[in-house]
């Protein structure tokens, strides 16, 4: 799941770089239709994975030793 999230984030970053290099309506549309959904999916998968690993529990597992 983390590899898919990383791949989606790289796709979003690639679209962002293309958009920054060529500032026109076509790249803006591509960023809106491809980049933003890819980034949202990547963040969603990352949050789900971290939730399954127990990152959002109230109890801390770190030792205060």
mmCIF file of the C-alpha atoms, coordinates in Angstrom:
data_MODEL
# 
_entry.id   MODEL 
# 
loop_
_atom_site.group_PDB 
_atom_site.id 
_atom_site.type_symbol 
_atom_site.label_atom_id 
_atom_site.label_alt_id 
_atom_site.label_comp_id 
_atom_site.label_asym_id 
_atom_site.label_entity_id 
_atom_site.label_seq_id 
_atom_site.pdbx_PDB_ins_code 
_atom_site.Cartn_x 
_atom_site.Cartn_y 
_atom_site.Cartn_z 
_atom_site.occupancy 
_atom_site.B_iso_or_equiv 
_atom_site.pdbx_formal_charge 
_atom_site.auth_seq_id 
_atom_site.auth_comp_id 
_atom_site.auth_asym_id 
_atom_site.auth_atom_id 
_atom_site.pdbx_PDB_model_num 
ATOM 1  C CA . UNK A 1 1  ? 0.000  0.000  0.000   1.00 0.00 ? 1  UNK A CA 1 
ATOM 2  C CA . UNK A 1 2  ? 2.865  2.380  0.759   1.00 0.00 ? 2  UNK A CA 1 
ATOM 3  C CA . UNK A 1 3  ? 4.435  1.746  -2.652  1.00 0.00 ? 3  UNK A CA 1 
ATOM 4  C CA . UNK A 1 4  ? 1.183  2.599  -4.388  1.00 0.00 ? 4  UNK A CA 1 
ATOM 5  C CA . UNK A 1 5  ? 0.899  5.775  -2.298  1.00 0.00 ? 5  UNK A CA 1 
ATOM 6  C CA . UNK A 1 6  ? 4.467  6.719  -3.188  1.00 0.00 ? 6  UNK A CA 1 
ATOM 7  C CA . UNK A 1 7  ? 3.826  6.071  -6.878  1.00 0.00 ? 7  UNK A CA 1 
ATOM 8  C CA . UNK A 1 8  ? 0.692  8.234  -6.823  1.00 0.00 ? 8  UNK A CA 1 
ATOM 9  C CA . UNK A 1 9  ? 2.598  11.006 -5.054  1.00 0.00 ? 9  UNK A CA 1 
ATOM 10 C CA . UNK A 1 10 ? 5.338  10.842 -7.695  1.00 0.00 ? 10 UNK A CA 1 
ATOM 11 C CA . UNK A 1 11 ? 2.728  11.060 -10.449 1.00 0.00 ? 11 UNK A CA 1 
ATOM 12 C CA . UNK A 1 12 ? 1.254  14.154 -8.788  1.00 0.00 ? 12 UNK A CA 1 
ATOM 13 C CA . UNK A 1 13 ? 4.723  15.666 -8.448  1.00 0.00 ? 13 UNK A CA 1 
ATOM 14 C CA . UNK A 1 14 ? 5.501  14.951 -12.089 1.00 0.00 ? 14 UNK A CA 1 
ATOM 15 C CA . UNK A 1 15 ? 2.306  16.651 -13.208 1.00 0.00 ? 15 UNK A CA 1 
ATOM 16 C CA . UNK A 1 16 ? 3.133  19.612 -10.974 1.00 0.00 ? 16 UNK A CA 1 
ATOM 17 C CA . UNK A 1 17 ? 6.591  19.959 -12.542 1.00 0.00 ? 17 UNK A CA 1 
ATOM 18 C CA . UNK A 1 18 ? 5.087  19.858 -16.037 1.00 0.00 ? 18 UNK A CA 1 
ATOM 19 C CA . UNK A 1 19 ? 2.549  22.475 -14.966 1.00 0.00 ? 19 UNK A CA 1 
ATOM 20 C CA . UNK A 1 20 ? 5.278  24.736 -13.585 1.00 0.00 ? 20 UNK A CA 1 
ATOM 21 C CA . UNK A 1 21 ? 7.328  24.383 -16.770 1.00 0.00 ? 21 UNK A CA 1 
ATOM 22 C CA . UNK A 1 22 ? 4.452  25.090 -19.165 1.00 0.00 ? 22 UNK A CA 1 
ATOM 23 C CA . UNK A 1 23 ? 1.977  27.553 -17.719 1.00 0.00 ? 23 UNK A CA 1 
ATOM 24 C CA . UNK A 1 24 ? -1.036 27.194 -19.962 1.00 0.00 ? 24 UNK A CA 1 
ATOM 25 C CA . UNK A 1 25 ? -4.592 25.969 -19.733 1.00 0.00 ? 25 UNK A CA 1 
ATOM 26 C CA . UNK A 1 26 ? -3.842 22.403 -20.845 1.00 0.00 ? 26 UNK A CA 1 
ATOM 27 C CA . UNK A 1 27 ? -1.357 21.724 -18.066 1.00 0.00 ? 27 UNK A CA 1 
ATOM 28 C CA . UNK A 1 28 ? -3.601 23.412 -15.510 1.00 0.00 ? 28 UNK A CA 1 
ATOM 29 C CA . UNK A 1 29 ? -6.429 21.133 -16.578 1.00 0.00 ? 29 UNK A CA 1 
ATOM 30 C CA . UNK A 1 30 ? -4.106 18.119 -16.418 1.00 0.00 ? 30 UNK A CA 1 
ATOM 31 C CA . UNK A 1 31 ? -3.070 19.096 -12.898 1.00 0.00 ? 31 UNK A CA 1 
ATOM 32 C CA . UNK A 1 32 ? -6.705 19.522 -11.863 1.00 0.00 ? 32 UNK A CA 1 
ATOM 33 C CA . UNK A 1 33 ? -7.861 16.237 -13.365 1.00 0.00 ? 33 UNK A CA 1 
ATOM 34 C CA . UNK A 1 34 ? -4.791 14.047 -12.705 1.00 0.00 ? 34 UNK A CA 1 
ATOM 35 C CA . UNK A 1 35 ? -2.450 15.680 -10.192 1.00 0.00 ? 35 UNK A CA 1 
ATOM 36 C CA . UNK A 1 36 ? -4.864 16.630 -7.430  1.00 0.00 ? 36 UNK A CA 1 
ATOM 37 C CA . UNK A 1 37 ? -6.752 13.285 -7.425  1.00 0.00 ? 37 UNK A CA 1 
ATOM 38 C CA . UNK A 1 38 ? -3.457 11.365 -7.452  1.00 0.00 ? 38 UNK A CA 1 
ATOM 39 C CA . UNK A 1 39 ? -2.201 13.386 -4.503  1.00 0.00 ? 39 UNK A CA 1 
ATOM 40 C CA . UNK A 1 40 ? -5.474 12.931 -2.616  1.00 0.00 ? 40 UNK A CA 1 
ATOM 41 C CA . UNK A 1 41 ? -5.393 9.175  -3.217  1.00 0.00 ? 41 UNK A CA 1 
ATOM 42 C CA . UNK A 1 42 ? -1.757 9.006  -2.080  1.00 0.00 ? 42 UNK A CA 1 
ATOM 43 C CA . UNK A 1 43 ? -2.529 10.857 1.138   1.00 0.00 ? 43 UNK A CA 1 
ATOM 44 C CA . UNK A 1 44 ? -5.603 8.724  1.740   1.00 0.00 ? 44 UNK A CA 1 
ATOM 45 C CA . UNK A 1 45 ? -3.662 5.480  1.299   1.00 0.00 ? 45 UNK A CA 1 
ATOM 46 C CA . UNK A 1 46 ? -0.875 6.766  3.545   1.00 0.00 ? 46 UNK A CA 1 
ATOM 47 C CA . UNK A 1 47 ? -3.307 7.713  6.311   1.00 0.00 ? 47 UNK A CA 1 
ATOM 48 C CA . UNK A 1 48 ? -5.094 4.358  6.067   1.00 0.00 ? 48 UNK A CA 1 
ATOM 49 C CA . UNK A 1 49 ? -1.778 2.506  6.261   1.00 0.00 ? 49 UNK A CA 1 
ATOM 50 C CA . UNK A 1 50 ? -0.606 4.521  9.271   1.00 0.00 ? 50 UNK A CA 1 
ATOM 51 C CA . UNK A 1 51 ? -3.981 3.977  10.955  1.00 0.00 ? 51 UNK A CA 1 
ATOM 52 C CA . UNK A 1 52 ? -3.666 0.224  10.474  1.00 0.00 ? 52 UNK A CA 1 
ATOM 53 C CA . UNK A 1 53 ? -0.179 0.345  11.995  1.00 0.00 ? 53 UNK A CA 1 
ATOM 54 C CA . UNK A 1 54 ? -1.593 2.041  15.106  1.00 0.00 ? 54 UNK A CA 1 
ATOM 55 C CA . UNK A 1 55 ? -0.173 5.517  14.659  1.00 0.00 ? 55 UNK A CA 1 
ATOM 56 C CA . UNK A 1 56 ? -3.335 7.297  15.781  1.00 0.00 ? 56 UNK A CA 1 
ATOM 57 C CA . UNK A 1 57 ? -3.842 5.595  19.137  1.00 0.00 ? 57 UNK A CA 1 
ATOM 58 C CA . UNK A 1 58 ? -3.905 7.677  22.276  1.00 0.00 ? 58 UNK A CA 1 
ATOM 59 C CA . UNK A 1 59 ? -1.459 5.431  24.100  1.00 0.00 ? 59 UNK A CA 1 
ATOM 60 C CA . UNK A 1 60 ? 2.146  6.088  23.232  1.00 0.00 ? 60 UNK A CA 1 
ATOM 61 C CA . UNK A 1 61 ? 4.344  3.049  22.738  1.00 0.00 ? 61 UNK A CA 1 
ATOM 62 C CA . UNK A 1 62 ? 7.572  4.994  23.146  1.00 0.00 ? 62 UNK A CA 1 
ATOM 63 C CA . UNK A 1 63 ? 9.422  4.484  26.396  1.00 0.00 ? 63 UNK A CA 1 
ATOM 64 C CA . UNK A 1 64 ? 9.912  7.559  28.540  1.00 0.00 ? 64 UNK A CA 1 
ATOM 65 C CA . UNK A 1 65 ? 12.839 5.813  30.270  1.00 0.00 ? 65 UNK A CA 1 
# 
